[in-house]
Amino acid sequence: MKVQILGIGCPKCRKLEANARKAIDELGIGAKVEKVQDIKKISTFGVMMTPALAIDGKVKCSGEIASPEKIKKWLQEVE
């Protein structure tokens, strides 16, 4: 499973990444976290606002800092 954090590295992007890592750790799953900071690559996801989070290439949220609890729910849906 691949979790992608889409954003240019702003404080909100870093917070979303931290929340994603916390959710992964709490679930004890083997997910890889990847930061996507290239604007052209972010645009291929159809994202208009950052930060955004994608799981296995599917955007789950955009323009918000999802909580670890919300991210855990999305991760469990994929498993």
KELUM-156231 format. One record per residue (C-alpha): residue in one letter; x, y, z. Coordinates in nm, 4 decimals, m for minus. Example, Ala and Ser with C-alpha at 12.3 -4.5 7.8 and 13.67 -1.06 7.14 Angstrom:
{rec 'A', {1.2300, m0.4500, 0.7800}} {rec 'S', {1.3670, m0.1060, 0.7140}} 
This chain:
{rec 'M', {0.0000, 0.0000, 0.0000}} {rec 'K', {0.1270, 0.3461, m0.0882}} {rec 'V', {0.0161, 0.6645, 0.0899}} {rec 'Q', {0.1031, 0.9835, m0.0961}} {rec 'I', {0.1106, 1.3290, 0.0569}} {rec 'L', {0.0549, 1.5851, m0.2166}} {rec 'G', {0.1883, 1.9332, m0.1440}} {rec 'I', {0.4884, 2.1592, m0.1721}} {rec 'G', {0.6083, 2.1070, 0.1853}} {rec 'C', {0.4156, 2.3754, 0.3730}} {rec 'P', {0.3339, 2.3346, 0.7459}} {rec 'K', {m0.0112, 2.1935, 0.6582}} {rec 'C', {0.1498, 1.9340, 0.4317}} {rec 'R', {0.3898, 1.8318, 0.7071}} {rec 'K', {0.1021, 1.8004, 0.9554}} {rec 'L', {m0.0943, 1.5789, 0.7145}} {rec 'E', {0.2157, 1.3626, 0.6678}} {rec 'A', {0.2574, 1.3320, 1.0455}} {rec 'N', {m0.1097, 1.2337, 1.0814}} {rec 'A', {m0.0737, 0.9721, 0.8072}} {rec 'R', {0.2377, 0.8247, 0.9687}} {rec 'K', {0.0603, 0.8147, 1.3066}} {rec 'A', {m0.2399, 0.6339, 1.1542}} {rec 'I', {m0.0120, 0.3793, 0.9838}} {rec 'D', {0.1823, 0.3200, 1.3055}} {rec 'E', {m0.1341, 0.2798, 1.5132}} {rec 'L', {m0.2749, 0.0259, 1.2670}} {rec 'G', {0.0581, m0.1537, 1.2448}} {rec 'I', {0.0401, m0.1889, 0.8674}} {rec 'G', {0.3207, m0.1878, 0.6156}} {rec 'A', {0.2365, 0.1192, 0.4105}} {rec 'K', {0.4943, 0.3287, 0.2293}} {rec 'V', {0.4635, 0.7069, 0.2662}} {rec 'E', {0.5691, 0.9139, m0.0325}} {rec 'K', {0.5801, 1.2931, m0.0551}} {rec 'V', {0.4814, 1.4354, m0.3926}} {rec 'Q', {0.6042, 1.7940, m0.4149}} {rec 'D', {0.6271, 1.8462, m0.7917}} {rec 'I', {0.3379, 2.0697, m0.9022}} {rec 'K', {0.3054, 1.8940, m1.2393}} {rec 'K', {0.2852, 1.5540, m1.0728}} {rec 'I', {0.0313, 1.6828, m0.8178}} {rec 'S', {m0.1845, 1.8139, m1.1031}} {rec 'T', {m0.2012, 1.4644, m1.2570}} {rec 'F', {m0.4091, 1.3635, m0.9528}} {rec 'G', {m0.6657, 1.6334, m1.0359}} {rec 'V', {m0.5968, 1.8080, m0.7046}} {rec 'M', {m0.6718, 2.1799, m0.6970}} {rec 'M', {m0.5908, 2.2439, m0.3294}} {rec 'T', {m0.3134, 2.1105, m0.1107}} {rec 'P', {m0.2422, 1.9397, 0.1114}} {rec 'A', {m0.3975, 1.6267, m0.0295}} {rec 'L', {m0.3697, 1.2593, 0.0532}} {rec 'A', {m0.3914, 0.9659, m0.1866}} {rec 'I', {m0.3949, 0.5959, m0.1062}} {rec 'D', {m0.2809, 0.3668, m0.3876}} {rec 'G', {m0.3280, 0.6537, m0.6328}} {rec 'K', {m0.6826, 0.7445, m0.5252}} {rec 'V', {m0.7266, 1.0909, m0.3716}} {rec 'K', {m0.9023, 1.0698, m0.0348}} {rec 'C', {m0.8897, 1.4354, 0.0683}} {rec 'S', {m0.7795, 1.7689, m0.0714}} {rec 'G', {m0.7397, 2.1084, 0.0946}} {rec 'E', {m0.7683, 1.9712, 0.4465}} {rec 'I', {m0.5575, 1.8180, 0.7190}} {rec 'A', {m0.7278, 1.4843, 0.7767}} {rec 'S', {m0.7113, 1.3503, 1.1309}} {rec 'P', {m0.5293, 1.0251, 1.2090}} {rec 'E', {m0.8704, 0.8680, 1.2844}} {rec 'K', {m1.0079, 0.9604, 0.9412}} {rec 'I', {m0.6921, 0.8331, 0.7710}} {rec 'K', {m0.7132, 0.5052, 0.9651}} {rec 'K', {m1.0665, 0.4547, 0.8351}} {rec 'W', {m0.9504, 0.5047, 0.4749}} {rec 'L', {m0.6571, 0.2692, 0.5259}} {rec 'Q', {m0.8828, m0.0008, 0.6669}} {rec 'E', {m1.1170, 0.0299, 0.3670}} {rec 'V', {m0.8252, m0.0462, 0.1349}} {rec 'E', {m0.6822, m0.3445, 0.3250}} 
